[in-house]
């Protein structure tokens, strides 16, 4: 699943609530901590929360207990612009 596709699973308007962590996408729809795609007014569903989880007050295993629904696709690396004579 791409980041654009993940963004549609934001817990709004009847959509499931998905989050990605380290390339794995979890369905957190059944969590009471993810009401309407919002986690304690600090995080929104439909996003890659890998970096945010590093500073979370809980351990990663809390997220890992939810069903896995897919993998987050790697974005292709953008070509660097070269300057100079080459």
C-alpha positions in Angstrom: 0.0 0.0 0.0 1.3 3.5 -0.8 1.3 6.4 1.6 -1.5 7.9 -0.5 -3.6 4.8 -0.2 -2.9 4.6 3.6 -4.1 8.1 4.0 -7.6 7.1 2.9 -7.9 4.8 6.0 -8.1 7.6 8.4 -11.0 6.5 10.6 -13.3 9.2 9.2 -16.6 8.7 7.5 -16.8 5.0 8.2 -13.3 4.2 6.9 -11.1 1.8 8.9 -8.4 3.2 11.1 -4.9 2.2 9.8 -1.5 3.2 10.9 1.9 2.2 9.6 5.0 1.4 11.8 8.3 0.3 10.4 6.7 -0.6 7.1 3.9 -2.7 8.6 0.3 -1.5 8.4 -1.9 -2.2 11.4 -5.7 -1.9 11.7 -6.3 -0.1 15.0 -10.1 0.4 14.3 -11.1 -1.5 17.4 -8.9 0.5 19.8 -10.7 2.8 22.2 -7.6 5.0 22.0 -8.2 5.7 18.3 -11.6 7.5 18.3 -12.5 8.8 14.8 -9.0 8.3 13.6 -7.4 10.4 16.4 -5.1 9.1 19.1 -5.3 11.2 22.3 -5.3 14.4 20.2 -1.7 13.8 19.2 -1.7 11.5 16.2 -3.9 10.9 13.2 -4.7 7.6 11.5 -3.8 7.0 7.9 -0.1 7.9 8.4 3.3 6.3 9.0 3.9 6.8 12.7 7.3 5.1 12.9 9.1 8.2 14.2 6.3 9.3 16.5 6.3 5.8 18.2 9.9 6.4 19.3 8.8 9.0 21.7 5.5 7.4 22.7 4.9 6.6 26.4 4.2 2.9 25.5 6.2 0.2 23.8 5.9 -0.9 20.3 4.2 -4.2 21.3 1.1 -2.2 22.0 0.7 -1.5 18.3 1.9 -4.9 17.3 -1.1 -6.6 19.0 -3.4 -5.2 16.3 -4.2 -7.1 13.1 -1.7 -6.6 10.3 -3.4 -5.5 7.0 -0.4 -5.0 4.7 3.0 -3.5 4.1 3.8 0.1 3.3 5.5 0.4 -0.1 8.9 2.2 -0.2 8.9 5.4 -2.1 11.3 5.4 -5.0 14.3 7.6 -4.4 14.3 10.9 -6.2 17.1 11.5 -8.5 19.5 14.1 -7.2 20.1 17.1 -9.4 23.7 17.4 -10.4 25.4 20.7 -10.7 28.5 21.6 -12.6 29.8 20.3 -15.8 28.4 16.7 -15.5 
